[in-house]
Amino acid sequence: MLMNRVIGALTFKRQVYADVEKDTSFTGTAWGIVVVLALLTQLATYAASEDITSWLIASVIGTVIAVIAFAVGAFVITWLGKALFKADATFDEMVRTLGLAYVWNVVAALGALSFFVPALGCVIGPATCIASILGLVSYFIATQEALDLDTGKTLITVIAGWVVTFLIVFSATFIVGILGFGVSAIGGALTQ
């Protein structure tokens, strides 16, 4: 059943989103998809780290930020849909539909292959870009199904949600970067 839903998401079948919106048992699976793919994506992103400890720490921190960003995005989109357009959706419904749309991130996770086989970089890079665009389309369809809004209202809601999510992720990444730099500087000073 999960594989059918994943294939439905990858082929933009609206009915699959309508089904998971109503299926309360899919909530845990949706969170699982987000966590696993966020971790795999972060592992691929930081695969070129200098040592395994840095790679794992950066991957875990990146995963936590990605999952929080997903949750905030789902919350903001649900809230905006309700506040602006009187949409009838819950946070869990949004998590289920957007969690399923998150399956497009599997292509980004494949980016780690180019670390082991550099020649694949010229294929994986464009594939990741295309998958990102297709993932946005899937994200839009998932949001529209969960909120039951027309295209224009869904677009307004999604763009506003992305802006807020981007600002949160950017801020969190900036803060983590400053903390990491500060810890590194203190550690370097103590070893001299």
N, C-alpha and C positions, 0 to 999 in steps of 0.2 A: 504494500500500500504506500509506504514512504517513497519507494522508487517511482511509482506512478505519479505521485505528487511532485517529486523533483523534476521528472520529465515534463509534467504539465507546466511547471514554473519556467523551465528552460524553453518551452515552446509557446509561452504566453497564453496559455489557456485560462481564461477568466474564471471558468467554473471551478478550477482547483482552488483558487483564492476564496471564492464564495464558500466552498466546502470547509476549508480550514478555519475560516472566520467563525463558523458555527461549531466546529469540533473542539470542545474544551479539552479533550484528551491530547490535543496536538500542542498545547502550550509548552510543555516540557521539551518536546521534540524541537520546536521552533527555537527555544533558548539553546538547546544543544547544537543545532545547526550554526547559530551565531557564534557560540563559544569556540567550537571546534574549527570553524573556518577562519575566525579571527586569529586563533592561535597559529594555524597553519600559514596564514598570510604573514603574520609577524615573524614566524620562523624563517620564511622565505625572504622577507624584507631585510632581516639582520644576518643572513647567512654568511655574509662577507666579513663579519666581525673578527677582530684580531684574536680573540680567544673564546673558548666555549662558555666561560662564565659570563662575559659581557653579552654574548649572543643570547644566552638563556634569560638573563635579567632583562635585557632590552625587549625580548620577545614577550615575557610575562607582563611587563609594564605596558607595552603596546597593546597586548590582548585586553588587559583590564580597561585601558582607555577606550579601545574599540567597542567593548561590550557596554561600557557606560554611555558612550556616544550613541550606540544603537538604542539603548533604553531611553535616553533623553530625547532622541529623535522621535521614537514611537510616542512618547508622552506628549511632546510638543505638537506633533501632527494631530494626535487625538484631541488635545485641548483646543488647538486652533480650529479644527473642523467643527467642534461643538460650539465654541465661542463665536466664530464668524458666520457659520452656515447652519447651525442647529443640527449638525450630523448626529446620528444615533450610533455611536460606536464606543467600545470600551478599550482601555489600554491593552487588555489581554487579547482582544480581537485584532488590534493593530499589531501586537507582537507576533501573533500567529501568521498573519498575512505577510508582514515585512520579513519575518524570520524565514519564511519559505522563499521570498524573493532574494534573500541573502545568498542563496545557493550559487549565484553567479560569481561570488568571490572565490569559488574553487579554482577559477582560472588564475587569479592572482597568486594563489597558494602554489600553483605550478611554477611560479617564478624561481623557486629554489632549484629547479632543474638546470637553469642557465648557470648557476654557480658551479655545478658539477660538470656540465657540458656547455662551455661558453658559446659554442656555435649555435645553440638553441636560443640564445638571447635575441637574435634577429627575427625569430619566429614568435617567441613568447612575449616580447615587448609589444608588437602590434596586436597580438591575440588578447593581451591583457587590456589594451586600450579599447578594442572592440567589445570585449566582455564587460568593461565598465559602462560603456554606452548602453549595451543591451540590459545590464543590471539596472540602470536608471529607468529604462522602459518598464522592466518588471516591477520595480519599486513603485512606479507611478500606477501601474495596473493594480497592484496589491493595495495601495492606498485608496484608489478609487472604489475598489470592491468593498473595502472595510468601511469607508465613510459614506458610500452610496451618494456621491456628489457628481455633478456634471464635470466635464473636462476642465473648463475654466476655473471653477472653484477648487477642484482637486489640484490644479497647477499652482494656484495661489498658495494653498495650504502646504503643498510639498516644498515649494521654493522657500517659503518662510521657515519651515521646519529645517531645511538644509542649512539655511543661513545661521540659525540658532545653534544647530549641531556643530557646524564648522567652527563657530566662535568658541564653543565649549572645548572642542577637541584641540583647537589651536592654543587656547589658554592653558589647558592641561599639559599639552606637550611642551609649551614654553616653560611652565613652572617646573615640570619634571626635568627639563634640560638645565635650568638654572640650578636646581637642587643637585643634579648630577655633577655639574661643573663645580659647584661649591664643595661637595663632598670630595671630589677629585683633588681640588686645590688644597683642602685641609689635609687630606691624606698625603699629598706630595710634600707639604710643609712639615709634617710630622716625621717623615722619613729622612729629612736632611739633617 
